[in-house]
Amino acid sequence: MKNKFVWLALVLSVASNILNAQEADRKITTALPFLQVAADARAGGLGDQGVATSPDAFSQQWNSSKYAFATKEIGVALNVTPYLTRLVNDIILANLVGYKRLDERSAVSASFRYFSLGEIEFRDGPNQEANIQKPNELSFDVAYSLKLNDRFSMSVAGRYLRSDLRLQTSVLAGDSNAGNGFGVDITGYYQSEEIPYSNFDGRWRGGFAITNIGPKLKYSEDQESFIPTNLRLGGGFDFGIDQYNKVSVTAEVSKLLVPTPPNFDTNDDGTIDDNEFETFDEFVNSKSAFGSIFSSFNDAPGGFSEELQEFTYSLSAEYNYNDVFALRAGYFNEHESKGARKFFTLGAGFKYTSIGIDMSYLFSTSNTPSPLDGTLRFGLTFSFGQDYREF
């Protein structure tokens, strides 16, 4: 589909910080929102969570410190996610990732994510040659993870970010540029020993991640946007029913560490007081990216109750048979006034020798449609090299 008006609305929605926040719900908006979308089918089947799930090749987006517990020396994985499939057929989120265990205690990893908004076609007249624009966003990152002891690891990652949403037409060209920036991740992962209980063996898991710590993205001299700095906390437990069957349950909470938009007319009298901002851009430009990480916990105009609304949560369960077959389900919830993302997910995974295939499906339960509603996602993983086991 190449309707320029639909595409224009989509582009402006993705570049959401360019738009003014609406006072009605004070939804937090950032540049590069694709960084918050699950870019792999396994996490997509577990309610968009991965900070405390067991290690896999796609751990880079969620918690790269999990690679220090990977059971294979080398892993390479690819996932392509169709986006807004009910409207168009050429928006995709592609994710390529790889890792290598260096020794018993450390690993390195890298990933490349590319979000293409497809083609936007502009014509000044029916007989004029089309002007084709291809807006896109991308990230490239590398990470190093290290076990600080036998059960706990940490990692640091550096990420290059680029957002090119310019539409070079006579009407929309303006003075905007592609936004370039960087972000840093700091993560940690805990995995206990197997603990014998009366009827099963169990294992506790826990993780945290602060991702995309970095300066604001600059599109022009007077237009900046926060990148999606995010905090994730999670925990889970593995029920080892026997040597072949395992059930894992995991819970996760998440919060954006960027400012909550203010009331632009707190007196509701049609005028702006001295302590109010006239525009959303003025508000963003006045804030420090790093200072906002700490102030984001108490800056909501609605007070503590609104701060709680800014946390999302997800729950998941995964059944695994002999590490060759898996069934997954999850639920994700976000408050109605902060984006209203609510959905159930289902997924499955299959492994044959060194090749793994994952798939997931999303059912939206919100009045606000999800761009991934009804989308079937597939991921492909190759694992090879030396086996690493518990010691």
N, C-alpha and C positions, 0 to 999 in steps of 0.2 A: 504494500500500500504506500502510495507516494503523494498523499494529500498534504500540501504544504501547511495548511492550517492545523491539522492534527499533529503534524510533526513539530510545528513551532510551539504548540502548547506542551508537548512532551519535553522538548528541550528546555523550555523555561521552567518546567516542573523539576527536571533533574538538576538544573542549576538553581536550586531552590533558595539559596541565600541571596540571589540577585533580586528576588521578589521580597516585598514587605511581608513580615509575619502578620497573621491575622489575630486580632485581639480576642476573637471569640474563643479560641482554643489554645493559643500560645504554643503551638507545635514548634519544637526545636528543629531548625533547619541548618544544614551544613553543605559545603561543597562535597563533591565526590561521594554521594550517597551509595554508590555501588559497592564501596568498601564494607558496608554493613550487611550486604546480601550474602547469604551462604553460597559460596562459589563451588561447592562440591556436593555430590548426591548423598554421601553418607550423612553429613551434617544436615542436609536438606530433609532427610528422613527422620532425624532426631529432633525436630522442632527448632532448627537453626541454632544448634548448640555444639560446642566443641572444646571449651576451655578445660573440662575435666573428664571428657570421654577418653577411652583407651587410645594409645598412639596409633596413627595411621599416616599414610603418605601426605594427606592433605592438612596436616596439623599446622602448617605455616600461618594460615589466616587466623587461627584461633589461639594457639599456644605452642610456639615453636620449641619450648623446653621439653615437650613430650618426645622429641626425636632422640633424646638421650636414653629413652627407654624402648626405642624401636627394636623389634626382634629380628629384623633383616638389616644387613649392612647397607644396602642401597635400595632406594625406592624412587620411581618416576611415575607421575600421574597426570592425567589430563581430564578436564571436565568442561563441557560446553553447555551452557544453560540458555535456552530460548527465553525471551522476555516479551511480555505483552502480546502473547500469541493470539489473543482474541481480537487484537486490533491490526497487528502487522506481522510480517514474517521475517524481518531482517534485523531485529535487535537481538544481540547476543551478549552474554557474559562468558568469556573464555578464561580458563585458569590452567596454567601449566606449572607444576611444582616438582622439585626433586630434593633429595637429602642423601647424606652419606655419613654413616657412623665412622668416626676416626679411630676410636678405640673403645674400651669398656665404659668410658666415662663421658665422652664428648661426641658431638656431631655438628655438621654444617648443613645448611639448607638454603634454598632460594626458590622464589616463585615469581611468576609474571601473570598479572591479571589485566585483561583488556575488555572494556565495555564499549561496544559499537552501537551507536544509535541509528545505524543503517544509512540510507540515502534520503536526502531531502531535496526535492526538485522544485526549482523556482523558474517561472516564465513571466515575462512582461506582456506577452501576447501569445495567442494560440499557435502562431506560425514561427515563433522565435525558438532558437535552439535552447534546450534546457540548461540551466546552471545547476549542476549537481554539487551538493555539499554533503560531507561525511563527518559530522561531529563525533568525537570519541573521547574516552578517558582511559587512563592506564596507570598501573603501578608496577614497580619492580623492586624486590627486596631480597636481602640476604640476612642470615641469622647464624649465630653460634650458640650452642647449648652445651651445658656442662653439669654433670652430677656433682653436687656439693657433698653428698654422702650417698649411701646405697639406695636411699628412698626418696630423695628430693633433688630436683634439678632446677636450674634457672637459665634464662637465655636473654640475649639482647639482639634486636633486629634493626636494621636501617632500611628505609623505604624511600624510593624516588616516586613522586606523584606528578601527574600531568593531566590537566583538564582543558581540552580544546573544544569549546562549544560555540565558537564563532560562526556566524552565518554571514558570509561575505556577499551581501546584496546591496543594492543602492539604498535600501531602506534601513537595513539592520547592521551594516558594517560597523559604523561608529568608530570608537577608538579602543575597543576592547581587545585584549590579547589572550593567548592561551595562558592558563595559570600553571606555574611550575612551583613545586615545593618538595618538602621532605618530611618524613615522620619517623619516630623511633618507638619500638615496642619493648616493654620490660615484662617478662612473664615468669611464672613458676609453676611447677607440677610436682605433686606428691603421689606416690604409689606404695602402699604398704606391702608387707609380706603376706603370703596366703595364710589366713588364720583358720585353724580347724574349729568348726562348731559341731554341734551334735549330729546334724544331718547333712551338712555341706561344708565346703571350704569357702571362705569369703576373703575379699580384698577391698580395702578402702582406696578411694581416689579423691584428689582435690586439686584445684588449680586456680590461678588468678592471672589476669592479663590486663595491662594498661597499654593500649595500642594507639598508634598515630599521634604521638606526642610531638608537636611541631608548630611552626609559625602559621599564620593565616595565609591562604592562597590569594594572590593578587591578580585580578583580571584587568584593572586599569588604575590610574592614579588615585581615583576616589572610590574604588569598588573592591572590597576585600571580602573573603568568606572564611569562616572557621573550617578546618578539616575535622573529620569525625573522631576526635579523641574519645576513647571509650574505655570504661572499666567493666570487666567481667569477673565474676566470682562463681565458682561451681564446686559441687561435690557429688560423689556417686559411690555405689557399692556393687561389687560383682558377687553373684551367688553361683558358686561352682557346684552344680547339682551332682555331677559325676565327671569322669574324665573326658566325656564328650560334650556334655550339655552345660551351658552357662547362660545366666540371665543377668543383665546389667541395668541398673536404674540410675538416672542422673538428674540433678536439678541445677539450674543456672539462673543468675540474675545479672542484669546489665544496665548501665547508665551512661549516657553521653555526658562528657565532661566539658561542655561548652555552655555559654550563658543562655538563660531563659529569656526570651524577648519580653520587654517591659510593656506596661500599658502606655500607649503613646498619648493618651488623654485621660489621665487618672481621675480628673474631676468630672469627666463626661460633660464638659461645658463647651466643647468645640474649640477650645484654646489649649495651647501647649504651655505648661508652667516652666519655670527656669530649670527645674530638675528633671524635665522630661525631654525625650528626643523627638524631633520632628519626623525623621525617617528611619527605616530599618538600617540603611547603609550608615547613617550617622551613629547609630547605636553600635554596630559592629566595629566601625573604625575607632571608636572610643575605648574598646576593650583590648586588654593584653591577652594573647593566646595562652601564655603560661600561667598568668595570674588567674585566668578564668577557670583553670582546672580545679583550683581550690575553692573559688567563690561559687562554682556551679552547684555546690551542695546546699547553699542557703540564699540563692538569689531569686527564687521564684516569687513573683508578686503575690501569689496566693498563700505564701507561707509554707509551713512544714507539710501540710496535707498535699499541696501541689508538688512539693519535692518528691513525695512518695509516688505520685502519679508518673514521675519521669523514669521510674524503674520498670524495666520489662522483666518477665520471667518465662522460663520454659521448663518443661518436664519431658522425660523420655524413657523408653524401655527398649532394650535390644536383646534378642535371643540369638545365641550363636551355637552352632553345632560343629564341633571338631575343627573350628577355624576354616571351614569350607562353605558354610551357608549361614546366612543371618537374616532375621526379620526385625524390622524396626518400626517404632511409632513414637510420635511426639506431639506436644501442644505448645504453642507460643502465644503470649498475651501481652498486649500493650494498651494502656488506658485510652479511652475514646478521645480525650482532649489532647493527646500527645501523638497521634498518628493512627490509632485504632487498628493496628495490625493484630489480627486474631486468626489463628488457623491451626488445623490439625495436619499432620504429615504421616505418610506411610512410606516405608522403604524396604529394600531387600539387597542382599549382597551375595555374590558367588565367587569362589576362588578355585582355580584349577592350576596346580603346580605354582608357577610364578606370576600368573595373570589373575587379576581381580576385577570384577565388574560390579558396580553399585548403581542403584536406581532409586528414585524417590518421586512422590506425588504429593501435591499440596491441595488441601480443601480449605478455602476461606470461610470463616464463620462470622465475619464482620460486615456491617453495612457499607463499609468502605472497601471496594473491591481490591484484591491483591493483584499486582502485576504478574504474579506467578501462579494464580489460581488456575487449576486444571492443567498445569505444566508437568510433563514427565521428563525428569532429568536423568542423565546417564554419566557415569564416570568410569575411567579405565586406569588401572594401576598395574605397574610392573615392579616386582620385588625380586632381588637376586643378591648373590654374594653370601658372605658368612652369616651364620645364625648366631644371635646373641640371646642368652638365657639369663635367668635370675642367678645371682651368686651371693 
